[in-house]
């Protein structure tokens, strides 16, 4: 096996480790958000993305990028959340073809209730993943991210 083959194996192992950590965290988040707030992880991601905007709204394309969903999946998700009264769509004043999605008052309140649950479960999931030898170095790298960004 050559050096190129070794690096391919290392990348593949890194990807599998990342996928395992993602699955570990997402399963815990899904359970807690669903049980306590009737939200899926991806629904929370939409609320969180919108909640971090200055004007509390985003175009559908921006929302799709922020949540790593396809345009059609984003549209279906926004439709469901709109039916629940969590989101609303508004026409862009500058471009009548543009449609923004924004949180309703109920959506903002739900986000504020769900955020502590999300943050606590994320922290506990990372702590439990840190005890799994295959995941420990990746969790350590995640813990160092804020220090590297600052």
ROSE-4610 file (N, C-alpha, C; in Angstrom, 1 decimal, always signed):
// ROSE-4610
residu = [X/X/X/X/X/X/X/X/X/X/X/X/X/X/X/X/X/X/X/X/X/X/X/X/X/X/X/X/X/X/X/X/X/X/X/X/X/X/X/X/X/X/X/X/X/X/X/X/X/X/X/X/X/X/X/X/X/X/X/X/X/X/X/X/X/X/X/X/X/X/X/X/X/X/X/X/X/X/X/X/X/X/X/X/X/X/X/X/X/X/X/X/X/X/X/X/X/X/X/X/X/X/X/X/X/X/X/X/X/X/X/X/X/X/X/X/X/X/X/X/X/X/X/X/X/X/X/X/X/X/X/X/X/X/X/X/X/X/X/X/X/X/X/X/X/X/X/X/X/X/X/X/X/X/X/X/X/X/X/X/X/X/X/X/X/X/X/X/X/X/X/X/X/X/X/X/X/X/X/X/X/X/X/X/X/X/X/X/X/X/X/X/X/X/X/X/X/X/X/X/X/X/X/X/X/X/X/X/X/X/X/X/X/X/X/X/X/X/X/X/X/X/X/X/X/X/X/X/X/X/X/X/X/X/X/X/X/X/X/X/X/X/X/X/X/X/X/X/X/X/X/X/X/X/X/X/X/X/X/X/X/X/X/X/X/X/X/X/X/X/X/X/X/X/X/X/X/X/X/X/X/X/X/X/X/X/X/X/X/X/X/X/X/X/X/X/X/X/X/X/X/X/X/X/X/X/X/X/X/X/X/X/X/X/X/X/X/X/X/X/X/X/X/X/X/X/X/X/X/X/X/X/X/X/X/X/X/X/X/X/X/X/X/X/X/X/X/X/X/X/X/X/X/X/X/X/X/X/X/X/X/X/X/X/X/X/X/X/X/X/X/X/X/X/X/X/X/X/X/X/X/X/X/X/X/X/X/X/X/X/X/X/X/X/X/X/X/X/X/X/X/X/X/X/X/X/X/X/X/X/X/X/X/X/X/X/X/X/X/X/X/X/X/X/X/X/X/X/X/X/X/X/X/X/X/X/X/X/X/X/X/X/X/X/X/X/X/X/X/X]
num = [1/1/1/2/2/2/3/3/3/4/4/4/5/5/5/6/6/6/7/7/7/8/8/8/9/9/9/10/10/10/11/11/11/12/12/12/13/13/13/14/14/14/15/15/15/16/16/16/17/17/17/18/18/18/19/19/19/20/20/20/21/21/21/22/22/22/23/23/23/24/24/24/25/25/25/26/26/26/27/27/27/28/28/28/29/29/29/30/30/30/31/31/31/32/32/32/33/33/33/34/34/34/35/35/35/36/36/36/37/37/37/38/38/38/39/39/39/40/40/40/41/41/41/42/42/42/43/43/43/44/44/44/45/45/45/46/46/46/47/47/47/48/48/48/49/49/49/50/50/50/51/51/51/52/52/52/53/53/53/54/54/54/55/55/55/56/56/56/57/57/57/58/58/58/59/59/59/60/60/60/61/61/61/62/62/62/63/63/63/64/64/64/65/65/65/66/66/66/67/67/67/68/68/68/69/69/69/70/70/70/71/71/71/72/72/72/73/73/73/74/74/74/75/75/75/76/76/76/77/77/77/78/78/78/79/79/79/80/80/80/81/81/81/82/82/82/83/83/83/84/84/84/85/85/85/86/86/86/87/87/87/88/88/88/89/89/89/90/90/90/91/91/91/92/92/92/93/93/93/94/94/94/95/95/95/96/96/96/97/97/97/98/98/98/99/99/99/100/100/100/101/101/101/102/102/102/103/103/103/104/104/104/105/105/105/106/106/106/107/107/107/108/108/108/109/109/109/110/110/110/111/111/111/112/112/112/113/113/113/114/114/114/115/115/115/116/116/116/117/117/117/118/118/118/119/119/119/120/120/120/121/121/121/122/122/122/123/123/123/124/124/124/125/125/125/126/126/126/127/127/127/128/128/128/129/129/129/130/130/130/131/131/131/132/132/132/133/133/133/134/134/134/135/135/135/136/136/136/137/137/137/138/138/138/139/139/139/140/140/140/141/141/141/142/142/142/143/143/143/144/144/144/145/145/145/146/146/146/147/147/147/148/148/148/149/149/149/150/150/150]
x = [+0.9/+0.0/+0.9/+0.6/+1.4/+1.0/+1.7/+1.4/+0.0/-0.3/-1.6/-2.8/-2.5/-3.5/-3.7/-2.6/-2.7/-3.4/-3.2/-3.9/-5.4/-5.7/-7.2/-7.8/-7.1/-7.7/-7.8/-6.9/-7.0/-8.1/-8.3/-9.5/-10.8/-10.8/-12.1/-12.4/-11.3/-11.5/-12.0/-11.4/-11.8/-13.3/-13.7/-15.1/-16.0/-15.6/-16.5/-16.6/-15.5/-15.5/-16.4/-16.3/-17.1/-18.6/-18.9/-20.3/-20.8/-19.9/-20.3/-20.6/-19.8/-20.0/-21.3/-21.5/-22.8/-24.0/-23.9/-25.1/-25.3/-24.3/-24.3/-25.1/-24.6/-25.2/-26.6/-26.8/-28.1/-29.2/-28.9/-29.9/-30.3/-29.3/-29.7/-30.5/-30.1/-30.8/-32.2/-32.4/-33.7/-34.6/-34.1/-34.9/-35.4/-34.5/-34.8/-35.7/-35.3/-36.1/-37.5/-37.7/-39.0/-39.8/-39.2/-39.9/-40.3/-39.4/-39.7/-40.3/-40.1/-40.6/-41.3/-41.5/-42.2/-41.5/-40.2/-39.3/-38.3/-38.1/-37.0/-35.7/-34.6/-33.4/-33.3/-33.8/-33.8/-34.8/-35.9/-36.8/-36.1/-35.5/-34.7/-33.7/-33.0/-31.9/-32.5/-33.7/-34.4/-34.7/-35.3/-35.6/-34.3/-33.3/-32.0/-31.4/-31.4/-30.9/-31.6/-32.9/-33.7/-33.5/-33.4/-33.2/-31.9/-31.0/-29.6/-29.6/-30.6/-30.6/-31.1/-30.4/-30.8/-32.3/-32.8/-34.2/-35.1/-34.6/-35.3/-35.9/-35.3/-35.8/-34.7/-35.0/-34.1/-34.8/-34.1/-34.7/-34.6/-35.5/-35.5/-34.2/-33.5/-32.2/-31.2/-31.2/-30.3/-30.6/-31.9/-32.3/-31.9/-32.0/-31.6/-30.1/-29.3/-27.9/-27.5/-28.2/-28.0/-28.3/-29.3/-29.7/-29.2/-28.5/-27.9/-29.1/-30.1/-31.3/-31.4/-32.0/-32.3/-33.4/-33.6/-34.6/-36.0/-36.3/-37.6/-37.8/-36.8/-36.9/-37.2/-36.5/-36.6/-38.1/-38.6/-39.9/-40.9/-40.8/-41.7/-41.7/-40.4/-40.3/-40.9/-40.6/-41.2/-42.7/-43.3/-44.7/-45.3/-44.6/-45.1/-45.0/-43.8/-43.7/-44.6/-44.9/-45.9/-47.3/-47.6/-48.9/-49.1/-47.9/-47.9/-47.9/-47.8/-47.8/-46.4/-45.4/-44.0/-43.3/-43.6/-42.9/-44.0/-43.6/-44.5/-43.6/-44.2/-43.5/-44.0/-43.1/-43.4/-42.7/-43.4/-42.8/-41.7/-40.6/-39.5/-40.0/-39.8/-40.3/-39.5/-38.2/-37.4/-37.5/-37.9/-37.9/-39.2/-40.2/-41.5/-41.4/-40.4/-40.2/-39.6/-39.0/-38.3/-39.3/-39.2/-40.0/-39.1/-39.3/-38.6/-39.4/-38.6/-39.2/-38.8/-39.7/-39.3/-40.1/-39.5/-40.2/-41.4/-42.4/-43.6/-43.2/-44.1/-43.9/-43.9/-44.8/-44.8/-43.5/-43.0/-41.7/-40.5/-40.5/-39.4/-39.5/-40.7/-40.9/-40.5/-40.8/-40.4/-38.9/-38.3/-36.8/-36.2/-36.7/-36.1/-36.3/-37.4/-37.6/-36.7/-36.6/-35.8/-34.3/-33.8/-32.4/-31.6/-32.1/-31.4/-31.3/-32.4/-32.5/-31.4/-31.4/-30.4/-29.0/-28.7/-27.4/-26.9/-27.8/-27.5/-27.3/-28.1/-28.0/-26.7/-26.4/-25.2/-24.0/-24.0/-22.9/-22.8/-23.9/-23.8/-23.5/-23.9/-23.6/-22.1/-21.6/-20.1/-19.3/-19.8/-19.1/-19.2/-20.3/-20.4/-19.6/-19.6/-18.8/-17.3/-16.9/-15.5/-15.0/-15.9/-15.6/-15.4/-15.7/-15.6/-14.2/-13.3/-11.9/-11.9/-12.7/-12.6/-13.1/-13.9/-14.5/-13.7/-12.9/-12.4/-11.5/-10.7/-9.9/-10.7/-11.8/-12.6/-13.4/-13.9/-14.5/-13.6/-12.3/-11.3/-11.1/-11.1/-10.9/-12.1/-13.3/-14.5/-14.4/-13.9/-13.8/-12.8/-11.8/-10.8/-11.2/-12.3/-12.8/-12.9/-13.7/-13.8/-12.5/-11.5/-10.2/-9.5/-9.6/-9.0/-9.6/-11.0/-11.7/-11.4/-11.2/-11.0/-9.6]
y = [-1.2/+0.0/+1.2/+2.2/+3.4/+4.5/+5.6/+6.8/+7.4/+7.4/+7.9/+7.1/+5.7/+4.8/+5.0/+5.3/+5.5/+6.8/+7.8/+9.1/+8.9/+8.2/+7.9/+7.2/+6.2/+5.4/+6.3/+7.2/+8.1/+9.1/+9.6/+10.5/+9.8/+8.5/+7.7/+7.4/+7.1/+6.9/+8.1/+9.3/+10.5/+10.8/+10.6/+10.8/+9.9/+8.6/+7.7/+8.1/+8.6/+9.1/+10.3/+11.2/+12.4/+12.0/+11.1/+10.6/+9.9/+9.2/+8.5/+9.5/+10.5/+11.6/+12.3/+12.6/+13.3/+12.5/+11.2/+10.3/+10.3/+10.2/+10.1/+11.4/+12.5/+13.8/+14.0/+13.7/+14.0/+13.1/+11.8/+11.0/+11.5/+12.0/+12.5/+13.8/+14.7/+15.9/+15.7/+14.7/+14.4/+13.9/+13.0/+12.5/+13.7/+14.5/+15.5/+16.6/+17.1/+18.2/+17.7/+16.5/+15.9/+15.7/+15.2/+14.9/+16.2/+17.2/+18.4/+19.5/+19.6/+20.7/+20.4/+19.1/+18.6/+19.2/+19.2/+19.7/+18.6/+18.5/+17.7/+18.5/+17.8/+18.5/+19.5/+19.1/+20.0/+21.2/+21.0/+22.1/+23.1/+22.5/+23.4/+24.2/+23.5/+24.2/+25.4/+25.2/+26.3/+27.5/+27.2/+28.2/+28.9/+28.1/+28.7/+29.6/+29.2/+30.0/+31.3/+31.2/+32.4/+33.3/+32.7/+33.5/+34.2/+33.8/+34.5/+35.6/+35.9/+37.0/+38.3/+39.4/+40.7/+41.0/+40.8/+41.1/+39.9/+38.8/+37.6/+37.0/+37.3/+36.6/+36.2/+35.3/+34.8/+34.5/+34.6/+34.0/+32.5/+31.9/+30.4/+29.8/+30.4/+29.8/+29.9/+31.0/+31.2/+30.2/+30.0/+29.0/+27.6/+27.3/+25.9/+25.7/+26.7/+26.6/+26.5/+27.3/+27.3/+26.0/+25.3/+24.0/+22.8/+23.0/+21.9/+21.0/+21.7/+21.0/+21.4/+20.5/+20.9/+22.0/+22.6/+23.7/+23.1/+21.9/+21.3/+20.9/+20.3/+19.9/+21.1/+22.2/+23.4/+23.9/+23.9/+24.4/+23.6/+22.2/+21.4/+21.6/+21.8/+22.0/+23.4/+24.4/+25.7/+25.6/+24.9/+24.7/+24.1/+23.1/+22.4/+23.4/+24.1/+25.0/+26.2/+26.6/+27.7/+27.2/+26.0/+25.4/+25.4/+25.2/+25.2/+26.6/+27.6/+29.0/+29.4/+28.7/+29.0/+29.9/+29.8/+30.7/+31.3/+32.4/+33.1/+33.5/+33.7/+34.2/+35.6/+36.4/+37.8/+38.2/+39.0/+39.5/+40.5/+40.4/+41.4/+42.7/+43.8/+45.1/+45.6/+45.2/+45.7/+44.9/+43.6/+42.7/+41.8/+42.1/+41.5/+40.0/+39.5/+38.1/+37.4/+38.1/+37.5/+37.3/+36.2/+35.8/+35.5/+36.1/+35.9/+34.9/+34.2/+33.4/+34.0/+34.1/+34.7/+34.0/+34.1/+33.5/+34.4/+33.7/+34.4/+34.6/+35.3/+35.5/+34.1/+33.2/+31.9/+31.1/+31.3/+30.7/+31.2/+32.5/+33.0/+32.5/+32.4/+31.8/+30.4/+29.6/+28.2/+28.0/+28.9/+28.8/+29.1/+30.1/+30.5/+29.4/+28.6/+27.5/+26.3/+26.1/+24.9/+25.1/+26.3/+26.6/+26.0/+26.2/+25.6/+24.0/+23.4/+22.0/+21.6/+22.2/+21.9/+22.0/+23.1/+23.4/+22.4/+22.1/+21.1/+19.7/+19.3/+18.0/+17.9/+19.0/+19.0/+18.8/+19.6/+19.5/+18.0/+17.5/+16.1/+15.1/+15.3/+14.3/+14.3/+15.5/+15.7/+15.0/+15.2/+14.6/+13.1/+12.5/+11.1/+10.6/+11.3/+10.9/+10.9/+11.8/+11.9/+10.7/+9.9/+8.7/+7.5/+7.7/+6.7/+6.9/+6.0/+6.2/+6.7/+6.1/+6.5/+7.9/+8.5/+9.8/+10.9/+10.5/+11.4/+12.5/+12.2/+13.2/+14.2/+13.8/+14.7/+15.6/+15.1/+15.9/+17.0/+16.6/+17.5/+18.6/+18.3/+19.3/+20.2/+19.7/+20.6/+21.5/+21.0/+21.9/+23.0/+22.8/+23.8/+24.8/+24.6/+25.5/+26.9/+27.2/+28.6/+29.3/+28.6/+29.2/+29.5/+28.6/+28.9/+30.0/+30.2/+31.3/+32.6/+32.6/+33.8/+34.3]
z = [+0.0/+0.0/+0.0/-0.9/-1.0/-0.1/-0.1/+0.7/+0.4/-0.9/-1.3/-0.8/-0.8/-0.2/+1.3/+2.0/+3.4/+3.7/+3.0/+3.2/+2.9/+1.9/+1.6/+2.8/+3.3/+4.4/+5.7/+5.9/+7.0/+6.9/+5.6/+5.4/+5.6/+5.1/+5.2/+6.7/+7.4/+8.9/+9.6/+9.2/+9.8/+9.5/+8.3/+7.9/+8.7/+8.8/+9.6/+11.0/+11.6/+13.0/+13.1/+12.2/+12.2/+12.1/+11.2/+11.0/+12.3/+13.0/+14.2/+15.3/+15.4/+16.4/+16.1/+14.8/+14.4/+14.8/+14.5/+14.8/+16.3/+17.1/+18.5/+19.1/+18.6/+19.1/+18.6/+17.3/+16.7/+17.4/+17.7/+18.3/+19.7/+20.5/+21.8/+21.6/+20.7/+20.5/+20.0/+19.1/+18.6/+19.7/+20.5/+21.7/+22.6/+23.0/+24.0/+23.4/+22.2/+21.5/+21.2/+20.8/+20.5/+21.8/+22.8/+24.1/+24.8/+24.8/+25.6/+24.8/+23.5/+22.7/+21.4/+21.2/+20.0/+18.7/+18.7/+17.6/+17.2/+15.9/+15.4/+15.4/+15.3/+15.2/+14.1/+12.9/+11.7/+11.9/+12.6/+12.9/+13.8/+14.8/+15.7/+15.0/+14.0/+13.2/+12.5/+11.9/+11.2/+12.2/+13.3/+14.3/+14.8/+15.0/+15.4/+14.4/+13.1/+12.0/+11.9/+12.0/+11.9/+13.1/+14.3/+15.5/+15.6/+14.8/+14.8/+13.8/+13.1/+12.1/+12.8/+12.3/+12.9/+12.7/+11.5/+11.2/+11.4/+12.0/+12.2/+11.0/+9.8/+8.6/+7.6/+6.8/+5.8/+4.5/+3.4/+2.1/+2.2/+1.4/+1.5/+1.1/+0.1/-0.3/+0.9/+1.6/+2.7/+3.8/+4.0/+5.0/+4.7/+3.4/+2.9/+3.1/+2.8/+3.1/+4.6/+5.4/+6.8/+7.5/+6.9/+7.5/+6.7/+5.7/+4.8/+4.3/+3.8/+3.2/+1.8/+1.0/-0.4/-0.4/-1.5/-1.6/-1.4/-2.0/-1.8/-0.4/+0.3/+1.7/+2.6/+2.3/+3.0/+2.9/+1.7/+1.4/+2.2/+2.2/+2.9/+4.4/+4.9/+6.3/+6.7/+5.9/+6.2/+6.2/+5.2/+5.2/+6.5/+7.0/+8.2/+9.4/+9.5/+10.6/+10.5/+9.3/+9.1/+9.5/+9.2/+9.6/+11.1/+11.8/+13.2/+13.9/+13.0/+13.6/+14.1/+13.7/+14.2/+13.3/+12.0/+11.0/+10.2/+9.5/+8.5/+7.4/+6.3/+5.1/+4.8/+4.4/+4.0/+2.7/+1.9/+0.7/+0.9/+0.2/+0.2/-0.3/+0.4/+0.0/-1.2/-1.3/-2.4/-3.7/-3.5/-4.6/-4.5/-5.2/-5.0/-5.3/-6.0/-6.2/-5.0/-4.1/-3.0/-1.8/-1.2/-0.1/+1.1/+2.2/+3.4/+4.3/+5.1/+6.2/+7.5/+8.4/+9.7/+10.8/+12.0/+13.2/+13.6/+14.0/+14.6/+16.1/+16.8/+18.2/+18.9/+18.5/+19.1/+18.7/+17.5/+17.1/+17.9/+18.2/+19.0/+20.4/+21.0/+22.3/+22.4/+21.4/+21.3/+21.2/+20.4/+20.3/+21.7/+22.4/+23.7/+24.7/+24.6/+25.5/+25.1/+23.8/+23.3/+23.4/+23.3/+23.2/+24.4/+25.7/+26.8/+26.7/+26.3/+26.1/+25.1/+24.0/+22.9/+23.5/+24.1/+24.6/+25.7/+26.6/+27.6/+27.1/+26.1/+25.5/+24.7/+23.9/+23.2/+24.1/+25.2/+26.1/+26.7/+27.1/+27.7/+26.6/+25.4/+24.3/+24.0/+24.0/+23.8/+24.9/+26.1/+27.3/+27.2/+26.9/+26.8/+25.6/+24.5/+23.3/+23.6/+24.5/+24.9/+25.6/+26.2/+26.9/+25.9/+24.6/+23.6/+22.9/+23.1/+22.6/+21.1/+20.3/+18.9/+18.6/+19.5/+19.3/+20.1/+21.1/+22.0/+21.4/+20.4/+19.8/+19.0/+18.4/+17.6/+18.6/+19.7/+20.7/+21.2/+21.5/+21.9/+20.9/+19.7/+18.6/+18.6/+18.8/+18.9/+20.1/+21.2/+22.4/+22.2/+21.3/+21.0/+20.0/+19.3/+18.2/+18.7/+19.7/+20.1/+20.4/+21.0/+21.3/+20.0/+19.0/+17.7/+17.0/+17.1/+16.4/+17.0/+18.3/+19.1/+19.0]
